[in-house]
C-alpha cells in the first residue's frame, strides 16, 4: 500500500454523499468492475492507495454542511479490506459520522465490519445506518474461487444475522451472476431464502448477469482459463466483447427473484433500494447515545 494526501473525500451533494477512503482492493474477486481502465488507476490494483488524511477531510466537510445526510462508502473499494485492520481509517471516519450525527451506508463483503458494531449501533440510534452485503454464491467452495481473499458466504450471512439482532437494516447485492457458473435456480433460491430469514430490507440485482469492460474483462478471462477451462471461449462465442452479459437463465431467475421479494415484502427495485439507503428522514428518531 502507499499513502497520499487527498484534496477531498466526499462526492455528491444534498441528501447523500459518497466517500472512498481507499483505492484498489485486496479481496481478489475475479469479476471486479473496479479494475476497469475507465477508473484510471495509475498503480497496481492490489497496491492500495490510502487517503491518510480522510478523517480530517471528513470532519471538515461534515462540519460545513447545513443539513444532515447519509454518507456512503464501499462503492468502489471495500472499506474493510485487509489494511483496515492496521490503519483503522474506516473506524475513525465512523466516529466522526457519529459525533456529527450523520447517517451511514456501508457496502462490504467482509466480516471485519463486526469490529465496529458499537459505532454502527450508535449511528443507527442517533441517525441511520444501513449495511450492504454482497452474496453471489451459496457454495463456499465456489466462493473461494470467485472471491478468494475475503470471508465466505456463510460468514457473511452470519453478519446479516448479527445486524438483524442489533436492529441495523441490511441490503444484499445479488450481483454479479456469472453465466454458466453461479446462474442456477438452486443457487439463487438458497441465497434468497437466507435473505428472507435474516430480514433484509432490499435486494439489489441488475437482471441476473455480469458486466465486463477493458481491464476487468482481461482479468476475469484469465481467471476463467485458470479455474474453468474452456469457459472463456464459451463466453466469447456467446457475448463477443459486449458490456452486458445476461445469464441465459436470466428471465427465469429474475421471475424467481421478484416473486420471493414480493411475497416477503423485500424491496427488489434498485431505485427503491438506493432511495431507501440514501434518505435520512428529517424526522428520523433522535435518541441520546446514553439512553
C-alpha positions as CSV (number, residue, x, y, z in Angstrom):
1,X,0.0,0.0,0.0
2,X,1.0,3.6,-0.4
3,X,-0.2,6.9,1.2
4,X,-1.5,10.1,-0.3
5,X,-2.9,13.3,1.0
6,X,-6.2,13.7,-0.8
7,X,-7.7,17.1,-1.7
8,X,-11.2,16.0,-0.9
9,X,-13.1,13.0,0.5
10,X,-16.8,13.5,-0.3
11,X,-18.6,13.3,-3.6
12,X,-22.2,14.3,-4.3
13,X,-24.3,16.8,-2.6
14,X,-27.8,17.2,-1.0
15,X,-29.2,14.2,0.8
16,X,-26.4,11.7,0.0
17,X,-22.6,11.9,-0.3
18,X,-20.1,9.1,-1.0
19,X,-16.5,8.6,0.1
20,X,-13.7,6.2,-0.7
21,X,-11.0,6.0,1.9
22,X,-9.0,3.5,-0.1
23,X,-8.5,2.9,-3.8
24,X,-7.9,-0.6,-5.0
25,X,-8.6,-3.8,-3.2
26,X,-7.0,-7.0,-1.9
27,X,-10.1,-9.2,-1.9
28,X,-9.2,-10.6,-5.3
29,X,-12.8,-11.0,-6.7
30,X,-12.3,-12.3,-10.2
31,X,-15.2,-10.2,-11.6
32,X,-14.3,-6.8,-10.0
33,X,-15.5,-3.9,-12.1
34,X,-13.3,-1.5,-10.3
35,X,-10.3,-3.0,-12.2
36,X,-11.7,-1.4,-15.4
37,X,-9.4,1.0,-17.2
38,X,-12.1,3.7,-17.2
39,X,-11.3,4.3,-13.5
40,X,-7.8,5.4,-14.4
41,X,-5.7,3.6,-11.8
42,X,-2.1,4.6,-12.1
43,X,-0.9,2.0,-9.7
44,X,-1.4,-1.8,-9.4
45,X,-4.9,-2.6,-8.1
46,X,-3.6,-4.5,-5.1
47,X,-1.2,-1.7,-4.2
48,X,-3.8,0.1,-2.1
49,X,-3.9,3.9,-2.2
50,X,-4.6,5.1,1.3
51,X,-6.1,8.6,1.8
52,X,-4.3,9.1,5.1
53,X,-6.0,12.4,5.7
54,X,-9.5,11.1,5.1
55,X,-10.7,11.6,8.7
56,X,-9.5,15.2,8.8
57,X,-11.2,15.9,5.4
58,X,-14.4,14.3,6.5
59,X,-14.5,16.2,9.8
60,X,-14.1,19.5,8.0
61,X,-16.7,18.6,5.3
62,X,-19.4,17.4,7.8
63,X,-19.0,20.5,10.0
64,X,-19.5,22.7,7.0
65,X,-22.8,21.0,5.9
66,X,-26.0,22.8,6.8
67,X,-28.1,19.7,6.7
68,X,-27.5,16.1,7.9
69,X,-27.4,13.4,5.2
70,X,-26.3,9.9,4.6
71,X,-22.6,9.2,4.0
72,X,-21.9,6.1,1.8
73,X,-18.7,4.1,1.5
74,X,-17.7,0.9,-0.3
75,X,-19.0,1.5,-3.8
76,X,-15.5,1.4,-5.4
77,X,-13.2,-0.1,-2.7
78,X,-14.2,-2.2,0.2
79,X,-13.7,-0.2,3.4
80,X,-13.0,-3.4,5.4
81,X,-10.2,-4.9,3.3
82,X,-7.0,-6.2,5.0
83,X,-5.2,-2.9,5.6
84,X,-8.1,-1.6,7.6
85,X,-7.1,-3.9,10.5
86,X,-3.8,-2.0,10.8
87,X,-4.9,1.5,9.8
88,X,-8.4,1.8,11.3
89,X,-9.3,4.7,9.0
90,X,-12.8,3.4,8.4
91,X,-13.4,3.3,12.2
92,X,-12.1,6.8,12.6
93,X,-14.5,8.1,9.9
94,X,-17.4,6.3,11.5
95,X,-16.6,8.0,14.8
96,X,-16.7,11.4,13.0
97,X,-20.0,10.5,11.4
98,X,-21.4,9.5,14.7
99,X,-20.1,12.6,16.5
100,X,-21.7,14.9,13.9
101,X,-25.0,13.0,13.8
102,X,-24.9,12.0,10.2
103,X,-26.2,8.6,8.8
104,X,-24.0,6.0,7.1
105,X,-24.5,3.3,4.5
106,X,-21.7,0.8,4.1
107,X,-21.1,-1.8,1.3
108,X,-18.7,-4.7,2.1
109,X,-18.0,-8.4,1.7
110,X,-16.0,-8.6,4.9
111,X,-16.9,-9.7,8.5
112,X,-14.3,-7.1,9.7
113,X,-17.3,-4.8,9.9
114,X,-18.2,-6.6,13.1
115,X,-15.3,-4.8,14.8
116,X,-17.3,-1.6,14.5
117,X,-20.6,-2.9,15.8
118,X,-20.5,-0.4,18.7
119,X,-20.3,2.5,16.3
120,X,-22.9,1.2,13.9
121,X,-25.3,0.8,16.8
122,X,-24.7,4.3,17.9
123,X,-25.1,5.8,14.5
124,X,-28.3,3.8,13.9
125,X,-29.8,5.1,17.2
126,X,-28.8,8.7,16.6
127,X,-29.4,8.9,12.8
128,X,-29.5,5.9,10.4
129,X,-27.1,3.0,9.5
130,X,-27.6,0.6,6.6
131,X,-25.2,-2.3,6.0
132,X,-24.9,-3.7,2.4
133,X,-23.5,-7.2,2.0
134,X,-22.7,-8.9,-1.4
135,X,-23.8,-12.5,-1.8
136,X,-23.1,-14.2,-5.1
137,X,-22.9,-17.9,-4.5
138,X,-24.2,-20.2,-1.7
139,X,-21.5,-22.7,-2.5
140,X,-18.5,-21.8,-0.3
141,X,-16.1,-23.8,-2.5
142,X,-17.1,-21.7,-5.5
143,X,-17.0,-18.6,-3.3
144,X,-13.3,-19.3,-2.6
145,X,-12.6,-19.1,-6.3
146,X,-14.8,-16.1,-7.2
147,X,-13.9,-14.1,-4.0
148,X,-10.7,-15.7,-2.7
149,X,-9.4,-13.3,-0.1
150,X,-12.4,-12.4,1.9
151,X,-14.8,-14.3,4.3
152,X,-17.1,-16.9,2.7
153,X,-20.8,-16.6,2.0
154,X,-21.9,-18.5,5.2
155,X,-19.9,-16.0,7.3
156,X,-21.5,-13.0,5.5
157,X,-24.9,-14.5,6.3
158,X,-23.8,-14.6,9.9
159,X,-23.1,-10.9,9.7
160,X,-26.6,-10.3,8.4
161,X,-28.0,-12.3,11.3
162,X,-26.0,-10.2,13.8
163,X,-27.2,-7.0,12.1
164,X,-30.8,-8.2,12.4
165,X,-30.3,-8.9,16.1
166,X,-29.0,-5.4,16.6
167,X,-31.8,-3.7,14.6
168,X,-29.4,-2.5,11.9
169,X,-31.1,-2.6,8.5
170,X,-29.4,-4.5,5.7
171,X,-29.5,-4.7,1.9
172,X,-28.0,-7.5,-0.1
173,X,-26.3,-7.2,-3.5
174,X,-27.2,-10.3,-5.5
175,X,-24.7,-9.5,-8.2
176,X,-22.9,-10.3,-10.3
177,X,-24.5,-13.5,-11.5
178,X,-21.9,-15.2,-13.8
179,X,-23.3,-17.0,-16.9
180,X,-22.7,-20.8,-16.7
181,X,-21.1,-20.5,-13.2
182,X,-23.5,-19.4,-10.5
183,X,-26.6,-18.7,-12.5
184,X,-28.7,-21.6,-11.3
185,X,-32.1,-21.7,-9.7
186,X,-30.6,-23.7,-6.8
187,X,-28.0,-21.1,-6.0
188,X,-30.4,-18.1,-6.3
189,X,-33.1,-19.8,-4.2
190,X,-30.6,-20.7,-1.4
191,X,-29.4,-17.0,-1.2
192,X,-33.0,-15.6,-1.4
193,X,-34.1,-18.0,1.4
194,X,-31.3,-16.6,3.6
195,X,-32.2,-13.0,2.7
196,X,-35.8,-13.7,3.8
197,X,-34.7,-15.4,7.0
198,X,-32.3,-12.6,8.0
199,X,-34.9,-9.9,7.3
200,X,-33.1,-7.9,4.7
201,X,-34.8,-4.6,3.6
202,X,-33.9,-4.9,0.0
203,X,-32.0,-7.0,-2.6
204,X,-30.2,-5.3,-5.5
205,X,-29.9,-7.2,-8.8
206,X,-29.4,-5.8,-12.3
207,X,-31.0,-8.5,-14.4
208,X,-29.1,-11.6,-13.4
209,X,-25.8,-11.1,-15.3
210,X,-22.4,-9.7,-15.4
211,X,-20.8,-6.6,-16.9
212,X,-17.3,-6.6,-18.4
213,X,-15.1,-3.8,-19.9
214,X,-11.5,-3.2,-20.7
215,X,-9.2,-4.1,-17.8
216,X,-11.9,-6.1,-15.9
217,X,-12.5,-8.4,-18.9
218,X,-8.9,-9.5,-19.2
219,X,-8.6,-10.2,-15.5
220,X,-11.8,-12.2,-15.5
221,X,-10.9,-14.2,-18.6
222,X,-7.6,-15.1,-17.1
223,X,-9.4,-16.5,-14.0
224,X,-11.8,-18.4,-16.3
225,X,-8.8,-20.0,-18.0
226,X,-7.3,-21.0,-14.6
227,X,-10.4,-22.3,-12.9
228,X,-12.9,-23.1,-15.6
229,X,-11.1,-24.4,-18.7
230,X,-12.9,-23.7,-22.0
231,X,-15.3,-21.2,-20.4
232,X,-13.6,-18.2,-21.9
233,X,-14.2,-19.5,-25.4
234,X,-17.8,-20.1,-24.5
235,X,-18.2,-16.5,-23.3
236,X,-16.6,-15.1,-26.4
237,X,-18.7,-17.2,-28.7
238,X,-21.9,-16.1,-27.0
239,X,-21.2,-12.5,-26.0
240,X,-18.2,-11.2,-28.0
241,X,-17.0,-8.0,-26.4
242,X,-20.3,-7.0,-25.0
243,X,-20.5,-4.9,-21.9
244,X,-23.6,-6.6,-20.6
245,X,-23.6,-10.4,-20.3
246,X,-27.0,-11.6,-19.1
247,X,-27.3,-15.2,-18.0
248,X,-29.1,-17.5,-20.4
249,X,-31.4,-18.2,-17.5
250,X,-31.9,-14.5,-16.7
251,X,-35.7,-14.5,-17.4
252,X,-36.5,-17.4,-15.1
253,X,-34.1,-16.2,-12.4
254,X,-35.5,-12.7,-12.4
255,X,-39.0,-14.0,-12.2
256,X,-38.0,-16.2,-9.2
257,X,-36.2,-13.2,-7.5
258,X,-39.1,-10.8,-8.0
259,X,-41.6,-13.4,-6.7
260,X,-39.7,-14.1,-3.5
261,X,-39.2,-10.4,-2.8
262,X,-42.9,-9.6,-3.5
263,X,-44.1,-12.4,-1.2
264,X,-41.9,-11.3,1.6
265,X,-42.1,-7.6,1.4
266,X,-38.5,-7.1,0.3
267,X,-37.6,-4.2,-2.0
268,X,-36.4,-5.6,-5.3
269,X,-36.1,-2.4,-7.5
270,X,-32.5,-0.9,-7.5
271,X,-34.1,2.5,-7.5
272,X,-36.2,1.7,-4.4
273,X,-33.2,0.3,-2.6
274,X,-31.0,3.3,-3.4
275,X,-33.7,5.7,-2.4
276,X,-34.1,3.9,1.0
277,X,-30.4,3.9,1.6
278,X,-29.7,7.5,0.6
279,X,-32.5,9.1,2.5
280,X,-32.0,10.4,6.0
281,X,-35.5,11.5,7.0
282,X,-35.8,14.9,8.6
283,X,-37.8,13.4,11.5
284,X,-35.7,10.3,11.9
285,X,-35.9,9.5,15.7
286,X,-33.1,11.3,17.5
287,X,-32.1,9.3,20.6
288,X,-29.5,10.0,23.1
289,X,-26.4,7.8,22.8
290,X,-26.5,7.3,26.5
291,X,-30.2,6.1,26.9
